[in-house]
Amino acid sequence: MFGRLTLLTVVHGRRFPTRDICVASNLPMKYILVTGGVISGIGKGIIASSIGTILKSCGLRVTAIKIDPYINIDAGTFSPYEHGEVFVLNDGGEVDLDLGNYERFLDINLYKDNNITTGKIYQHVINKERHGDYLGKTVQVVPHITDAVQEWVMNQAKVPVDDDKKEPQICVIELGGTIGDIEGMPFVEAFRQFQFKVKRERFCNIHVSLVPQPNATGEQKTKPTQNSVRALRGLGLSPDLIVCRSAKPIEMAVKEKISMFCHVEPEQVIFIHDVSSTYRVPILLEEQGIIKYFKQRLNLPIDDQPSDLLFKWKRMADRYERLLKVCSIALVGKYTKLSDCYASVFKALEHSALAINHKLDLMYIDSIELEHCTEVENPVKYHQAWQKLCKADGILVPGGFGFRGTEGKLQAISWARKKKKPFLGVCLGMQLAVVEFARNCLNWKDANSTEFDTNTKKPVVIDMPEHNPGDMGGTMRLGKRRTVFKTEDSVLRRLYGDEAFVEERHRHRYEVNPELTRFFEEKGLKFVGHDTEGNRMEIIELENHPYFVGVQFHPEFSSRPMKPSPPYLGLLLAATGTLSAYLQRGCKLSPRYNTFHRRVHLTHLTQLLVWNVSTWAEILETTCMLSVSKSAS
């Protein structure tokens, strides 16, 4: 059964219909597999997220699954230099950073089982074998591993990920790595079988490949893509769409050549070149007719044009490229050599900067370069690091583990406190802010965290034994947990819309020592938020400072392009000198409201004023028909 859903735009309390989109009430699940060739890190995650965004803009409910062929059970024990940051989900899952892209693009909340690894699959199959579920048969990659992959995908695709708790209709699956990798072979074979199990009209394969352009010739080369597609076909999968990644826009002759040698129609070859912002990627896909193709290929009951959601993405992308004012933030961390190590932090800052109409200038500073040892060994690097820190409008110390670089972070925190520079400390950043305050304001020179000194006489940060039984993986305080504000006199509470409590995601083994908090409070460092039992300190704020905030949780994991994270938004507002004025205007500063939304509403109102009579008559007729059909049913 299909119905018509009328989209409404609210302007000054009045509701205006924009246009109708067709939705299906019982659409069978459709699967879109995204594979990659030539090199890894080509952008499959952004492509998959953008495809999901486009289909969601057409009124469909979309979920996503990421397959990582490594043997690790999850990403929890990875060094950030291995695969980038470890993204944390509501249920405590420690997963690949691509799931963060899915959540941000699609505005959904995924689960740990949305991330499939070789380790999880083998563990699942071995547990079944030990339980006797295979009735004495020889357990092999085919069919037992491949069947387990298919079963996992089909079950997880049905799990609701939207706030309305309705079953998804589209499942976008990203297969990590590149075609031809030996560790990915069982998954490729699983999907070779899967395409026949669910039938052609419910399965689509998108292959992302690289079109390099050597500087020596300046010519765009198609041979890597041809070889990649040949390898994919040799394994039993044929691409329905070939997405070509390149540094510069690809010429039409190259498109025709790929179409001819890869045996696909020209409209099945999509070009995505490097753009100024990932917000532009869904727009590029939509402009090349991907909605029309999906409608025909998967028999989707959708319009050829996207709805209001993609229009907002276009407006956001346009605004991003027109920003003139710049806000600089110094990120002081230990994993600064690879930007993916702080992917969610960067996105949260970017969302907040966009909300206040500023361009973000994020300066990565290796915390070791701020330490005295660097001054001795490499004074030039030392002074350059301090120059970057001093000229920044705000300072951020994100989460992390281990002793290396902590003294440099403490130096940065001390400078921010003394110079009244806007500061945000996240997880370890908050803990180090407490250590710095204890050493320099309480005069506890030997204050430290038991993570770095188990014999410290002033353990201002201690471990949580119930979350540290010995194993490293999956033993921290993980996932979404409630933080209660214990006072109304809190900047962060106002930034959260004056809510009595918030729910954010955690990932830590250590906490502020609750037995010592009274000494900090007496000197002006307030613990304004704690857990539901009142034992664990979650939020700190420093009196008589423009913005000195620390949070034990990771608010960056919940930030969205159109709903920026309040702690990060507060940092950007303070860094631009607008936080006090914004709060003094009496606003309950909800990140869901900004000038972008007002512009969208005004644009919609303008469109409505120029609509002709026949359009209004069509809307009225459709609405009446829907009402009659509901009454009849």
N, C-alpha and C positions, 0 to 999 in steps of 0.2 A: 504494500500500500504506500502511496506517495501523497504528500500534501504540500501546500504552499505556505511558506513561512514569510510573513511580512516583517522586514526590518524596520525598526523605529529609531529616529533620532530625537533626543530630548534637547530642547532649546528653551531656556528660561521656564522650565517646569511644564512645557507643552510637548506633546509627542507628535512627531511628523513621520509618516512612512517614507522610507527612501526607495527601496525596490524589493521585489520578491526574489527569493532563491528557493529552488526546489530541493527538498530533503526527503530522504527515504526512511520510513519507520522500521523496515525489516530488511535492510540491505545486507546481503551476505558479505562476510569479511573478504576484503581485497588485500593482497600482499604485494608490496613493492620492495624488491631486493636491490640494494645499491652495492655494487662491487667496484674495485679499483684496479688500475693497471699501471705499469711502468715504474712508479715510485710510490712509497707510502707518504702520508702527510700531504696528499694532493688536494684535500678539501672535501673528502666524502661526507664528513660530518655536517659541514655547512650546507652542502648540496642536499643531503637527506633532510636536514631541518627545514630548508627552504621549500622543498617539495611538500613536506607536511604542512607548512604554513599556508601554502597556496591552496591545498585541498581543504584545509580548515576554513579558509576564507570562502570556500564554496559551500559551506554549510555542513561539511562532513566531520565526524568525530575521529580524531587521529591519535594513534599511539606509536611508539617507537621502540625498537629493540636493537641493541648494539652487541655484536659478536666479536670477541677478542680471542684469537687462537692461542694465546699463551696458556701455560699449564697452571699458573697461579690461580687460586680459588677466586680471589678478587684483587683489586688494586691497592688494598690497604697497606701492604708492606713495601710498595714500590718507592724508590727514590724519585723525587720529582723530575730528575734528569732523564729517567727512563721513558716515561710516557706523559710528562706534564703533571699537572696537579691531580690530586685525588679528590674527586667530587663526592660529596656526601648527600644521600637522599633522605627523605623524611623517615623511612623505616630503618635508617642506620646503615644502609648499604654503602660501601666504599667502592666507587666505580670509576670508569674511564671518563675523562673530561667531556667527551662527546655527548654524554647524557645530560651534561649541563647545557650544551647547545640546544638539545631537544627541548629541555624544560623552558629555556628562555625564549626560544622562537615560538613554541606551541603553547606556552603558558599552561603547562600540565605538571603533574607530580608523578614521577615514575617510581618504580620499586626495584629492589636489588635483583629480582629475577628478570628485569628488563635488560640486564647485562649478563650475557652468556659467555662463559670462558671454557676453554678445553678442560681446565681443572674441575669446574663444576659438573660438566657432562660426564667425565670419567668417574668422578666421585659418585655421581648419581647412579651410573651403571654398575659400578663395583658394589655399591651398597645393595642394589637389587640382586646382584649375583650372590652376595653373602646371605641375603634373606631367602634365597632359593626361588626367586620369581621366574628364573629362566628354565626351571625344571630340568636341570642337568645338562642343558645344551652348552656347546662351546661358545663363549662370548667373544664376538669379533667386532671389528670396526663396522663392517657391513654384515648384518643389518642392525646390530644392537646400538652402536654409537649413532649412526645416521637416523635411526628411528627415534632415539632419545632426543636428538636435535629437533626433529620435526614435531614431536609431541610437545616439547617445551615451547616452541614458537606458537603453536596453535593454542595452547592453554593460556600463555601469557598475553597473547593478542586480545583475548576477551576481557582482560582485567580493566575496569574503568580507571581512567587517569584524569578525568575532568572533575570539576566540582559537582556537576549534576549526577555523577555516579552512573552514567549510562554506558553501555558497552560500546567500545570503539567500532568503527566501520572500516577504517584503513589502518594497516600496520606497515610502517616503513622500517625495513630491516637493513642495517649497515653491517657488511662483512668486513672486518678489519684486515689490515695487511694488503697484499697485492695478489692478483691471480697468478698462480704458479708456485707460491710459497708452500713448502711441504707441510707446515703445521696447519694450513688452512684447507687441505685436501678433503678431510672428512666432512667439513661443512659445505664445500662445493658439491660433493657427491650427494649430501643430504638434500640440497635444494634442487639438484638435477632430478631426483626422485619426487621431490615435493611439488614441482611444477605440474606433473602429471596427476598427482593425487588431488590437487585442488582445481585442476582444469585451467585452460588458457585464459578464460575471461576473468579469472580471479588472481592471476599471477603476472607480474611484470618485472623485468630486469633492466636496471639502469646501470650502465658501465661508465665510470669516470676515468678518463685517461689524460695523459699529458701531451701537449703539442709544443715541443721545445723550439726555441729560435736561437741557434748559435750565433754569437757575436761575429764570428769570422765571416759568415755568409749573410746573416740577416734574414735567412729564409726559414719559414715555418715548416717543420718536418712532420710528416704524417706516418712515417714508418714505425715509430714506437707504438702508435695507436693501432696500426694494422696488425702488428705482431701480438699485441695484447688481446685484441678481439679474436684473433686466430687461436690463441691459447685458451681463451674462454670457451669458444665453440668446441674446441677439442675435448673439453671437460664436460660437454653436454649442455651448456647454457648459451643461449643466443641473446644478445642485447636487443631490447626494444628501443632504447634510447642510448645514444652515445654522447656523453657530456664531455666536451673537450676543454681542458684548463690550459690557459696560456697567460703569458705576462702582458701581451698586448692584444687588442681585438683581432680576431682571425679573419682572413680574407675569404671571400665567397668561393674562390677557386679551390681553396683548401677544403672547404666544406663539401664541395662537389667531389673532390678526390677521395675524401674519407667515405662519402656515401657510396661511391662506385666500388672501392676496394674492400669495404667492410660489408657490402651487400645489404644496405639499408636505404630507405628513402631519404632525400635531403632534409625533410622536416623532422626526421628522427635524429639528426645531428644538431646538438645544442652547444653553443659557445658561451663559456664563462671566463672572461679575462679578469685580471687583477683589478679590483675597484677600491675606492677610497674607504668604503665601509661595507661590512657584511650585510648591512640593512639593504644594500642595493641588489644582492643576489636573488631574492625572490622576485624582484621586479624584472631582472634580466630574463629569468626563466619564463615568467608570465608573458613578456613581450615576444617571446619566440614560439608562442602557441602551445605551451605545455598543457594548459587546461583543456583545450580542444582535443589534444591527443589522448589524454587520460580519459576523457569522456567517451571517446570512441573505443579505445583499446580495452578498457576495463568495464565498459558499459555502465558508466556512472550517471545517475539521474541529476546532473548539475547543469547550470547555465555555462555558456562559453566565457562569460565575464565574471571576475571575482567580485566579492561583496565588499562591504565597508571595511573589513579588517585589512585587506591588502591596500586599500586606499590610504589607511593610516600609516602603513609601512612606507608607502611612497612619500607621503608627507614628511615622515620622520627622516627618511634618507635624504630628501631635498634639504631639510633644515640642517641636517648634519653637515652638509657640504657648504652651507652658506654662513656658518658660524664665524664670527670675527673675534669676539672676546676670548681670551685664553686664561685658563686657570692651571697652574702648575702644581703638581703633587709629587713629593719625594717618597718613593717606596723603598724603605730600608729593609733589606732581607738578605738571605744567604744563598738564594737560588736565582740570582738575577741574570745569569748567563743565558737562560732560556725563558722567553716571555710566557710560554705555556705553563710554566710552574705557578704562575699567578693569574691564570686565565680568568677565573671568576671574579677576582679582585679587580682586574682591569675592566671587565664588563660592568661591574657594579659602579665603579667610578665613572665610566663612560655614560651609563644610564643617568646618573645623577647630574653630570655636567650638561648633558643634553636637556634635562628637565629645566635647568636654569639658564639655558641658552648660552652655554660656554663650550669652547673646544678644550678638550683635555690634553694637557702636556704632562705625561707621566714619565718621571725621571727615575730610572732604576739605579739604586746605590747599593753596592756590595757592602754589607755592614763591616766586614773585616777591614775595608779601606778607611774606615773612620777610627780605627784603633791605633794605639801608640806604636805597635809593632810595625805597622805599615809606614808610619812617619819615619821610623828608623831605616827601614829597608827600601822604601820607595817614596820619598817625600813629595814628589810631583803628583803621584796618584793620590796620596793622602790629601793634599791641598785641593786637588780637583774635586774629590768627593765632598769635602767640606764646603766648597764653593757652591756646588749643586744643592746641598742641603740648605745653605743659608739663603739662597735666592728663591727657594720654593715657597709657594703660598700656603702649603699645608704639608703635614708629615704623616705618613702611614707606616706602621709596623705590623705586618701581617703575621699569621700563624707560622709555626715551624717546630722543629725538634732538634735537640742536641746543643752542646755547649758552643760549638764553633760560631763565631760572629756575634755572640750575645753581648760582649763588652761594647762593641760598636753600636749595637741597638740601644744599649743603656745610655751611651753618649748622646745619641740622637734624641732620645726621650728627655734627657736632662736639658738639652738645649731648647726643645720645644716648650718645656715647662717654664724655664727661666725667662725665655724671650716672648712668652705668651703667643707662641705660634700654634695655630689650630692643629690638633693631634688626634688621631684615632689609633688605638691599639686593639688588635683582634687576636683572641686566644693567647698565644705566647706573648703577643704585644701587650696585652693587658697585664699579664703576670709580671712582665719585666717593668712595666710602669709602676707596679706595686713595689718591686725590688728597688727601683731607682729612688722612689719616694722614701722608702725605709732607710736607705743609705744616706741620703742627702738632706732629708727633712726631719727624720726621727733620730738621725745620727747613729743608726745601727750599721756600722761600717762592714760588719761581717754578715749582713742579711743576704740571703740567697734562696734559691729554689733547691729542693732536694733532688731535682732532676740533674743539677750540675754539681752539687756538693751534698752528699748524703749525711755528712757530719757537721753541717753548719749549725752554729749556736743560735741563729735567728732564722728558723725555717718559715719565712713568710709565705712561701708557696710549697705545698706538700702534695704527695701522691695520694691517689684514691685506691686503696688496696683491693676493694671489691671489683675494680675494673682493671686490675693488673695481676692476673693469676700466674703469669709466667710467659705464655705465648704472646707474640707480638701482634699477630693478625686478629682483627675483630674483637679486641679485648678492651677498647677504650669506651668512654662515655659517648655514644654515637646517636645520631638521629635527632628528630624534632622533639624538643622538650620545652616546657613552659617556664617562663621567667616572670616573676611577679614584682611589680614596682612597689617598694615599701614607703614611698613618699610621693606627693604630688608635685613637690618642688624639684623637678627633674627636667633638664633640657631634652633628654632622649625620650622621656615619656610624652612630652609635647610633640616631638617629631613623629612619634608613633600614633598621633591622633588622640592623645590623652587617654589611651587605653589603660586598664588596670593591670593587664598582663599581655605578654607577647609570646609567640611560639616560633623559635628559630632552631636551626640545626647546629649540633655540637659535634666536636671531634677532639677530645682531650683526655689525658691521663692524670693531669695535675690540677690543683685548685688552690685558691687563696686560703691561707690558714685562718679559719673562722675565730680562733681563740685570740687573734691579734688585731682584729679589725677595729676595735675601740680606740686603739692608739692612733690609727690612721684618721679616723673620724674626728678626733680631737684637733688634729692639725689641718683639717680641711679637705682631705680626700674621702669623699662620701661613697659608700656602697649603696647605691639607690635601687638595685635590683638583685633578687636572689631566687633560688629555686622554690618549688612549692612547699618544701619542708622548712625553708628558711635557713638552711645550713650552708649551702654553697653560694658564694658570691658570684654574681653574673655580670653586673654593670658597675663601673666606677665613674665618677665625675669629680673634677677638681674645682673648688670654689675660686671665685675671682680670676677666672681664666676664660678667654673667648670661647674655647671649645677644646677641652681636654677630657676625652671620653675613652673608656676601655670596655670591651665586651668579651666575655668568655666564649660566646657562641660565634658562629660564622655567618653573619647576615648576608654575605655576598652570594651564598648559595640560593637565596630566595629572591634575589633581585631580578627584575624583569625590565625589558626596554621601556614599557609604558607604566611600570610601577617600580621605581627605583627604591633601593634599600634605605630606610630612614637614617641609620648611622652614617652611611656614606653620603647621603644627601646633606646631612648636617655638616659633615666635614667640608663639602664643596661650598655650601652656603657661608660657613665661617671663613673659608679661605678667600672667598670673593667679597667678604665684608658685608654680607646681606642677611646673616642669620638673625641678628638682634632685631633689625627692622621688620623682618618677615614675621617673627614671633610677636612683636609689639603691635602689629596690625590686628591681632586677635585671631589669627588663623590657627586652626587645628591642623598642623602641617601634615596632611596626608600625601604621601608620594604618588597617590593615584590621581592627583589633580595638579595640572600645570598648564602653562600657556599653550602648549601643543594641543591639549584637548579642546580648549576654547576656540582655537583656530579651526579645528576640524568641525566643530559645531556650527560656526559661522559659515564655513564653506558649504556645509550641507544645507543651511538655511537659504543661502544664495541659490543653490541648485533648485531648491523647492520653489522659489519664487518665479523661476523662469520656466517651470514645467507647463506644458499645455493641458488643455481641458481633457483631451483624450487619455492622457496618462493617468490623470486623477480618476477618470471614469473606469479605466482598466483596473486600477488598484481597488476601487470601491466594489467593482463586480467580483474580483477575485476574493476579497475579504468576505463578501456576502455568501459566495459559493462555499467557502471554507466553513462559515458559520452554519449554513444549511446542512452541509455534509456531516458536521459534528452533531447537529440536532437529530438527523436521520439515524446516525449510528447509536 
